Amino acid sequence: DSDSIEFAPRFFNYFRISATDIIISTENDDIELYTLVIRQEDILSTDDDSVITVDRGKKKRKSSEDGDGESSFGGGDNEEDGGDDAFSFKLDYYATKFSIVKNFYNKKEMEIEEFEELKGKKLFMHVDFISKMRFSNTVPFGNCLSINLEDINYDEFVFMIDVQNNELSKPLRQLQALIDNKRHEGCSTYEDMIQRMLDLIIESQNRSMSVQGEIIIRQLLRRSDNVLKRPDFSRMIMPQDYQIMTINTALKKHPSITTSMATPYLKYQLISQMETFEKMSPSDLDSAFRETLEHLNYPVIKEY
């Protein structure tokens, strides 16, 4: 039982839907008269639903904790990573509504039509597309980003909508969000996360044992006063004693240098991560590194 994508009829004067992509219609003869406009307040981050900060000549997100990700729209983790979304690449931003404006640059003749997906679905946007939009402060929109429809390639998607299979994919996507999204499905404690994971495993009819989920979640917990130390589970721990990270952040800030260096964040470790050379904990990967170094005739440090 998959959702359908629904828009008001006039939407199709400007766009057409190809699978889950929204692209420019090739049948509009007056396309040069129209501009796509999105208010700044309506463009949100998929990571934490924060509003982006836009200024003339600059487009950037509000800074996030721990320096995760890139602040510039020209960068970010947008290449293939099998990561946070169910797409082959990560889409960092979305809106739920936008406007098509005729004569956008002539206030006296301006005609505005606002659109949104009728079921309120998120309209995901690629970082490269947003980078091509212009910032302005225009009545009646206020701070906004805009692009003329004639400047959009016909083979380029403007928005992408994630159509979910309501029976199968929803709990699996929620499991992914639980461990790799800062909101953690609304869970604020270790116990909440464990219970939520158990509920989702049952709902998805997954055959995984509960202990496997707990092993994953424990790797996401770090002491509040030191991101390189895990809480002491031999005693009673309270929510204020620890913080819950996402998978990506937990790998970047893993207490073992061999684990963190083996992830796709080598540049981050050497340039941005100040704690890199304080990582002294052993890892299950150490033996593999040792065998590789010995094979290449490099000297191996026998002890930490």
N, C-alpha and C positions, 0 to 999 in steps of 0.2 A: 504494500500500500504506500506508494510514493506520492509526495505532494506535487501539485502542479504549480506553474508560475502564472500569475494573473495580474494584468494591468488594465487600467481604464482604456477604452477603445482608441482614444486619440493618441495614446502612447505609440501606437503602431504607425502613426504618420511620420515618426522620426526614427524609430528603432525596429529591429526584428529580433526574435529569439532563436538562437541556434543551440540546441541542447540546453546547456546551463549558461551560455554566454549571451549577453545583450550587446548587439552590434548595431552600427548605423544602417538605416534603411537606404537602399540604392534607388528607391522610387520617389524620393523627395526632390522635386525640381528646384525648389527655392531654399536649398539647404544653407546657402551662404547668408541667409537672413536670421539664422537661429544660433543661439548660444546655450551651451549647457552650463548651469550655475548651481553650485552647492555652497550653502552657508558654512562658515568655518565651524560653527557649533554642531553641525550635523556630520562632520567627518571624525570618526572615532578610531582608536587603535584596537585591533583584535586581541592584543595581549591583556590589556587592562581597562578597556573602554574609556580611556582618558581622551579628552578633546585635544586635537593637535594645536600647536601654537603657530600662527602664520603671521608673517610680516612682509613688507615689501622687499622683494628680491630674495626672501628666505622662506623655506617651508620646513618646519621641524616639529617633532613631538615634544611634549613636555618631558623633561628628563625623568628617567626611571631609576629606581634604586639599584645600587651595585654596578651602574654603568652597563647594564645588559643591553645588547643591541646597539644600533647606530641612531643618532639623533637626526641626521640629515636624510632628507628624502632621496638623495642621490646614492645612498648606501643601504645598509641593513641586510638582514639574513633573508634574502629573497630568492636565492638560487635553490636548486633542488636539494632537499634535506630530509624528505620523508617526515617532515616535522609536524607543526601544530595544526595544520588544516588538512582536509581530505583531498587536497589538490596536489599535483606533482610539484608545485612550488608554493612557497608561502605567500599569502596575500595579507599584508600588514594592516590594511585600513578598510573601513566600510562606511556606508551611509545607509539610511533607511528611506530617505526622500531627496528629491532634487527638483530643479525647475528647468524648463525649456523656455527661453526668453526670445521673443522676436524684437528686433531693433534694440538690443541690449545697450547700445552706445547712444541712444537717443531717448532721453527720459520722457519726452512728450509723447512719443509714439510707441513706447515699450508695452509689449503684451506678454503676460506671464501665465504659464501653465505649470502647476506643480504636480509631480507624480510620485507614487510610491507603490511598491508591490502590495496588492490588496490584502494579503495575509500577514503583512509586516515583515517579510523576509529581509535579511541583511543583503545589501548590494556591495559585494566585495570589489575593491579596486587594486590594481597593481601599482606598485610604487613608481614605475616608469611613466605610467599614464598621469598620475598626480603631478609628477615633476614637470610635465608639459603645460599644466594649467597656470593661469595668471592670477595673482592676488589683486584684489581691489576692495575698496570700501564704497559701496554703491547703495543708494536708496532704491528700493526698500529692503535690500538684503543685509546691509551692514558688511562686516568682514566676510569675504567669500572668495572662492576659487572659481574660475570660469575658463571655458575653451570653446571656440567656434566649432560648430559641427563639421564645417568643411575642412577643418584642420585634423580631423580624426580619420585614420585609415579605415577603409571598409572591412579589412580583414583583421582589425584590432578590436578586442573586446573592451567595451566601456565598463561594464559591470559583469561580475560573475555571481550566480546564485547557487548556493549549495542545496540541491534537492536531496532530501534524506529519505531512506526507506524506513518508515515508522516502526517496523517490527524488528529489524535486524541491526541497523547501523546506529540507532540512537544510543543504546546503552554502551556500545563500544566507543562511540565518540565521547560519551560522558566519562568513561574510564580514562581515556586519553586526556581529557580536560582535567580530571582529578589530579593526575600526577605531573602534568606538563603545562599548567596554566596557573598564574599567580592567585587566581580566585579559588582554586582547588574545590570547585563545585560547592562553594559556600562553607567548606569545612575550615575550622580555625584551630582544631586540636588534632593531635595524633590519633586519639581514640575515635574522633568523628571520621577521620579519613579511613581508618581500618573498617569501620562499620559501613561507610558509604561504598568502599570497594567490594565488600562482601555482598551488599545489596545489588550492585551492578553486575557482579560476576553471576549471581543467581538469575537476574533479569535477562542477561545476555545468553544464558544457558551455556556458559563457558565451563569447561571441565577443569580449570585450574584449581589447585588447592589454595586454601586461604593463606597458608604460610608463605606461598610464593608472592602473593600480593603484599604481605607484611614485610618481607625482605626488601622489596622495592621501596616501600614507603619509608622504612627505617633509613635507607640511604639518602633520603631527602631531608632528614632532620639534622640540624647543627646547633651547637650551643649559641645562645643569644649573644654572648660576649666574645665568641671566637668562631668564625665560619669554618675553620679548619679542624675543629674538634666536634666529635659527636657527643650527644648527651650520655650521661652515665646511667645506663639502663639497669644497673645493679641496685639502684635505689629508686625511690618514688620521684618522678619528675613532674613538674608543673608546667603549664603552657608558657609561663613567662621565662622558663629556663631554656627554651629552644625556639628556633625558627624553622619554618617549613619552606623548602626551596622547590623550584621546578626541576625537572630532569636536566635540562640544559645548564641551568645555573649550578646544580649540584655537581655536574661533571666538570665544569670550569673551575669550581672551587673545591674539588676533591682533595682530601688531605694527602693523597699519594701522588707524587710527581709523575710516576709512570702511567697511572690511570688518566690524569688530566692531560698529559702530553699525547696520549694515544687517541684522544677525541679530536673532532674537527676544529679545534680552537687553538692551534699551535701559535698563531700570530697573537691571539689574545693573551695566551700564557706568557709570552716573552716580552710583550710591549705594554699591555694594559693591566695585567694582573700582578699587583705589587707583592702578593703573598706567595708567588710561584716558588721562590727559592727558600721558603720556610716550610715547604711540604716534606715531611720526613717519615710519614707513615708507610708501612709496607703495603703491598698490593698483590692480588692473585696474578697480576700480569708480570711481576718481577722476573719470574723464571724465564718467560718468553723473551723479555728484553735481554737477559743475561745470555741466553743461548744465541741470540742474534749477534750480540756484540762479540762473543767468543768466536763465532763463525767468521766474523769480519776482522778477527785478530786485533780488536780493540781491548785495552786494559779494562778490567771489570772491578768495580768497588765491591768488596766482599761484605762489608758491613755498613750500616747507616751511621 
